[in-house]
Amino acid sequence: MNYISLIHNRKSVREFSDKRVSLAKVKEINRYFTKGDKRLVPGLKLELHIFSTDVREALEGAAGYNKFLVGAPAYLVLLSEEHPHAALNAGYIMEDLVLKLADLGLDSCWVTFDNSDAVKRVLGINSPLDVAAIIAFGHGKKTSKELRVNVKTMSNVDIAAKYRYMDPKRSIREIVYLDNWENTDGVIEHIGFYGDMLWDALYAASLSPSYLNRQAYGFLLHDGKVSLVKRPDSYNREHDGEVSLGIVLLHFSAVLGSHIHRLSWALGSDAAKLPLPEGHEVVATLSL
Ligand SMILES: Cc1cc2nc3c(=O)[nH]c(=O)nc-3n(C[C@H](O)[C@H](O)[C@H](O)COP(=O)(O)O)c2cc1C
């Protein structure tokens, strides 16, 4: 897959045509998932369930911002074994599937949920694993207007039709620091030291979809390494926040992976003891 181009062109789509997703594409999604190339935590038990639009009514009320479910011809539901990094791993795997969908010419949107057991119940899933991520997908409606998210307050998320409005993202200059948190002096020169490789990977990371578009993270470049740091964010919910960080790691790794083979993230705050402001936490660290 040409990750940089897929990441550049991806956006959340919330209006779909009635066209069904072909069986060949469903099979290809299953094959790609089963191949299992992209795993942040290897060896975790996982299940991918693919549903048609028939489950839409049942899923209403159990998933979506303020219980507003994105109506779509199909849904992906990823289940995972319990693990401290299960949500991070799920974000990583599911975003790779989002990009695979894009590669197959399909549009998609992440869907939040409150309660794994409730989702399993309404979908009739009988499994000891927990629901870790949901994606709505299909063929996006060809229209000049797009449904975009307007976060007014945490309990007032407006999903409205907007014309040519893109959820804005923070730029590399606002999310990458050198040696000390919030130090931006020399960052651009330092990124340039690695040629295009680090620039492309950080740019891809900056385009990540996140829960309520919060982008609650930053990167710290230090000691020949890069650490992804979680910022405190009162709007974020625990599970969705972790999933969003897994998505950032996927975007970054997928693009860096075309320059460096065998990327190995050390997960957790013990991997790099960094002086960070209160509430900030190292999520993952990689040697460059
Ligand atoms: C974990 C997670 C849950 C999300 N849940 C929903 C949702 O329930 N409904 C929705 O419309 N968008 C949802 N989104 C999509 C985000 O709102 C979207 O990614 C963000 O606004 C940025 O827009 P973009 O994806 O077009 O770049 C979710 C995204 C993530 C990462």
The ligand as a MOL file (V3000), in Angstrom:
LIG
                    3D

  0  0  0     0  0            999 V3000
M  V30 BEGIN CTAB
M  V30 COUNTS 31 33 0 0 0
M  V30 BEGIN ATOM
M  V30 1 C -11.6460 6.2650 18.7050 0
M  V30 2 C -12.4650 7.1380 17.7640 0
M  V30 3 C -13.8420 7.1690 17.8770 0
M  V30 4 C -14.6000 7.9600 16.9930 0
M  V30 5 N -15.9630 7.9130 17.0730 0
M  V30 6 C -16.7170 8.6040 16.1870 0
M  V30 7 C -18.1420 8.5240 16.2130 0
M  V30 8 O -18.7350 7.8190 17.0240 0
M  V30 9 N -18.8470 9.2550 15.2910 0
M  V30 10 C -18.2350 10.0340 14.3500 0
M  V30 11 O -18.9200 10.6740 13.5670 0
M  V30 12 N -16.8730 10.1350 14.2890 0
M  V30 13 C -16.1050 9.4230 15.1670 0
M  V30 14 N -14.7290 9.4790 15.0950 0
M  V30 15 C -14.0690 10.2170 13.9990 0
M  V30 16 C -13.4310 11.5200 14.4700 0
M  V30 17 O -14.4020 12.4620 14.8590 0
M  V30 18 C -12.5710 12.0510 13.3230 0
M  V30 19 O -11.5150 11.1700 13.0950 0
M  V30 20 C -12.0150 13.4260 13.6250 0
M  V30 21 O -13.0780 14.3640 13.7250 0
M  V30 22 C -11.0200 13.8820 12.5480 0
M  V30 23 O -11.5990 13.9170 11.2660 0
M  V30 24 P -10.9710 13.1030 10.0500 0
M  V30 25 O -11.0440 11.6380 10.4320 0
M  V30 26 O -11.8110 13.4450 8.8600 0
M  V30 27 O -9.5300 13.5220 9.9130 0
M  V30 28 C -13.9530 8.7400 15.9990 0
M  V30 29 C -12.5530 8.6910 15.8940 0
M  V30 30 C -11.8140 7.9030 16.7580 0
M  V30 31 C -10.3290 7.8200 16.6000 0
M  V30 END ATOM
M  V30 BEGIN BOND
M  V30 1 1 1 2
M  V30 2 1 2 3
M  V30 3 2 2 30
M  V30 4 2 3 4
M  V30 5 1 4 5
M  V30 6 1 4 28
M  V30 7 2 5 6
M  V30 8 1 6 7
M  V30 9 1 6 13
M  V30 10 2 7 8
M  V30 11 1 7 9
M  V30 12 1 9 10
M  V30 13 2 10 11
M  V30 14 1 10 12
M  V30 15 2 12 13
M  V30 16 1 13 14
M  V30 17 1 14 15
M  V30 18 1 14 28
M  V30 19 1 15 16
M  V30 20 1 16 17
M  V30 21 1 16 18
M  V30 22 1 18 19
M  V30 23 1 18 20
M  V30 24 1 20 21
M  V30 25 1 20 22
M  V30 26 1 22 23
M  V30 27 1 23 24
M  V30 28 2 24 25
M  V30 29 1 24 26
M  V30 30 1 24 27
M  V30 31 2 28 29
M  V30 32 1 29 30
M  V30 33 1 30 31
M  V30 END BOND
M  V30 END CTAB
M  END
